[in-house]
């Protein structure tokens, strides 16, 4: 007698762990390579044996799926609306890490309503015990949605380029994080640096201005630390246009080496 095969069970999330390190990757300005850095950093951490989840916290204008060339049937929106479980929405990504993708073009997530707050906070708290790292790929700027997403992370990484508009917006973002969230330590990655050492120079300049205008309380100081410098690399554009993960397809290029060094720094 023939029997109908049982449907395949959805992939389960990893078992409970001691608790993930949470890192928000953000920027003052769009188009600086924030999502590209996040995805490749996740791959670099995974290559070092870490269980990593990238949560697309750019609600409404998500593009992590584009960078990774994924076509999800289920997204964070389906979890929010209870059309899918969290386990169903967490997907494997190229590079050996997991992703929780957000839907794009949904205006209802452009404002931080109490419902969005509670649901996003709940999801982060649920996934933290199951991974070593949770990377929050936030939107750009200082909207209430972006700032709330950043507030869910223990550490913050700001991505900027040497362009004056990017640096101005990065300064504004870091200033808000220092004053509104009382952040005393923020990491910086300078992407598309034109020469070696440009990142160090930019970080020093921003640190001087921030220390002067953030206005720390007596006995406190603010530290902007350079976590990485990614020089201009034509391979990056190739990977972006082909929707390929740079660390998988061009692991030996200069930009990939810079991201690997960033992962090593975070793990140290």
SULBEL-V592794 format. One record per residue. N is the residue number from 1. RES is the residue in one small letter. PSI is psi in degrees with one decimal (* if undefined). Layout:
[[N | RES | PSI] [N | RES | PSI]]
This chain:
[[1 | x | 129.9] [2 | x | 146.9] [3 | x | 149.0] [4 | x | 125.4] [5 | x | 141.7] [6 | x | 144.1] [7 | x | 146.0] [8 | x | 137.0] [9 | x | 145.2] [10 | x | 149.0] [11 | x | 137.2] [12 | x | 150.2] [13 | x | 157.9] [14 | x | 155.1] [15 | x | 169.9] [16 | x | 141.6] [17 | x | -176.5] [18 | x | -14.8] [19 | x | 129.4] [20 | x | 152.2] [21 | x | 131.3] [22 | x | 128.8] [23 | x | 121.1] [24 | x | 126.4] [25 | x | 116.9] [26 | x | 177.7] [27 | x | 157.9] [28 | x | -27.8] [29 | x | 145.2] [30 | x | 162.2] [31 | x | 17.4] [32 | x | 0.9] [33 | x | 20.5] [34 | x | -49.8] [35 | x | -36.7] [36 | x | -43.1] [37 | x | -44.0] [38 | x | -49.0] [39 | x | -44.3] [40 | x | -31.3] [41 | x | -40.5] [42 | x | -42.9] [43 | x | -39.2] [44 | x | -39.2] [45 | x | -40.9] [46 | x | -37.3] [47 | x | -20.1] [48 | x | 17.5] [49 | x | 11.3] [50 | x | 142.7] [51 | x | 116.4] [52 | x | 136.8] [53 | x | 129.7] [54 | x | 119.3] [55 | x | 118.3] [56 | x | 97.2] [57 | x | 11.8] [58 | x | 72.4] [59 | x | 124.3] [60 | x | -27.3] [61 | x | 41.3] [62 | x | 143.8] [63 | x | 13.1] [64 | x | -35.6] [65 | x | -34.1] [66 | x | -45.3] [67 | x | -37.3] [68 | x | -0.2] [69 | x | 45.8] [70 | x | 150.1] [71 | x | 77.5] [72 | x | 141.2] [73 | x | -24.4] [74 | x | 139.7] [75 | x | -178.5] [76 | x | -32.6] [77 | x | -40.2] [78 | x | -33.4] [79 | x | -44.7] [80 | x | -40.7] [81 | x | 5.5] [82 | x | 30.3] [83 | x | -12.0] [84 | x | 156.1] [85 | x | 164.6] [86 | x | -40.4] [87 | x | -35.9] [88 | x | -32.2] [89 | x | -18.7] [90 | x | 121.0] [91 | x | 151.6] [92 | x | 142.7] [93 | x | 158.3] [94 | x | 143.6] [95 | x | -3.8] [96 | x | 16.2] [97 | x | 177.1] [98 | x | 155.2] [99 | x | 148.6] [100 | x | 101.7] [101 | x | 149.3] [102 | x | 152.0] [103 | x | 157.2] [104 | x | 144.3] [105 | x | 20.8] [106 | x | 104.6] [107 | x | -22.0] [108 | x | -15.4] [109 | x | 10.2] [110 | x | -14.0] [111 | x | 147.7] [112 | x | 87.0] [113 | x | 159.7] [114 | x | -34.3] [115 | x | -45.0] [116 | x | -42.3] [117 | x | -54.3] [118 | x | -42.2] [119 | x | -42.3] [120 | x | -43.8] [121 | x | -43.6] [122 | x | -42.0] [123 | x | -44.2] [124 | x | -41.8] [125 | x | -33.1] [126 | x | -41.8] [127 | x | -23.2] [128 | x | -43.4] [129 | x | -9.1] [130 | x | -1.8] [131 | x | 163.4] [132 | x | -35.2] [133 | x | 136.3] [134 | x | 114.8] [135 | x | 123.5] [136 | x | 108.7] [137 | x | 96.6] [138 | x | 172.8] [139 | x | 177.6] [140 | x | 154.0] [141 | x | -163.7] [142 | x | 36.5] [143 | x | 164.8] [144 | x | -32.1] [145 | x | -44.6] [146 | x | -47.6] [147 | x | -35.8] [148 | x | -42.9] [149 | x | -42.6] [150 | x | -37.6] [151 | x | -19.2] [152 | x | -9.9] [153 | x | 147.8] [154 | x | -41.0] [155 | x | 157.2] [156 | x | 135.6] [157 | x | 120.3] [158 | x | 128.4] [159 | x | 130.6] [160 | x | 160.2] [161 | x | 168.1] [162 | x | -6.6] [163 | x | 140.0] [164 | x | -39.2] [165 | x | -38.7] [166 | x | -42.5] [167 | x | -38.3] [168 | x | -45.3] [169 | x | -33.9] [170 | x | -43.7] [171 | x | -46.0] [172 | x | -42.0] [173 | x | -48.2] [174 | x | -38.4] [175 | x | -42.5] [176 | x | -41.1] [177 | x | -37.4] [178 | x | -39.5] [179 | x | -39.7] [180 | x | -32.7] [181 | x | 2.8] [182 | x | 37.3] [183 | x | 130.8] [184 | x | -6.6] [185 | x | 123.8] [186 | x | 138.6] [187 | x | 152.6] [188 | x | 134.7] [189 | x | 124.4] [190 | x | 111.5] [191 | x | 152.4] [192 | x | 36.8] [193 | x | 139.9] [194 | x | -19.2] [195 | x | 158.5] [196 | x | 136.4] [197 | x | -8.9] [198 | x | -35.8] [199 | x | -43.0] [200 | x | -41.5] [201 | x | -45.3] [202 | x | -43.7] [203 | x | -41.7] [204 | x | -39.8] [205 | x | -44.8] [206 | x | -40.6] [207 | x | -42.5] [208 | x | -45.9] [209 | x | -42.5] [210 | x | -43.7] [211 | x | -30.4] [212 | x | -37.2] [213 | x | -15.6] [214 | x | -33.0] [215 | x | 59.9] [216 | x | 153.0] [217 | x | 159.5] [218 | x | 133.8] [219 | x | -5.1] [220 | x | 157.3] [221 | x | 159.3] [222 | x | 134.9] [223 | x | 120.3] [224 | x | 117.1] [225 | x | 130.5] [226 | x | 114.1] [227 | x | -18.8] [228 | x | 157.2] [229 | x | 119.7] [230 | x | 109.8] [231 | x | 159.2] [232 | x | 128.3] [233 | x | 118.2] [234 | x | -22.2] [235 | x | -32.5] [236 | x | -45.9] [237 | x | -39.4] [238 | x | -45.1] [239 | x | -41.2] [240 | x | -47.3] [241 | x | -34.0] [242 | x | -1.6] [243 | x | 46.3] [244 | x | 149.7] [245 | x | 120.8] [246 | x | -41.2] [247 | x | -22.2] [248 | x | -42.1] [249 | x | -24.7] [250 | x | 56.6] [251 | x | -19.9] [252 | x | -3.2] [253 | x | 162.5] [254 | x | -41.5] [255 | x | -39.3] [256 | x | -40.0] [257 | x | -36.5] [258 | x | -39.2] [259 | x | -38.0] [260 | x | -38.6] [261 | x | -35.9] [262 | x | -44.8] [263 | x | -42.2] [264 | x | -38.8] [265 | x | -42.6] [266 | x | -38.0] [267 | x | -19.7] [268 | x | *]]
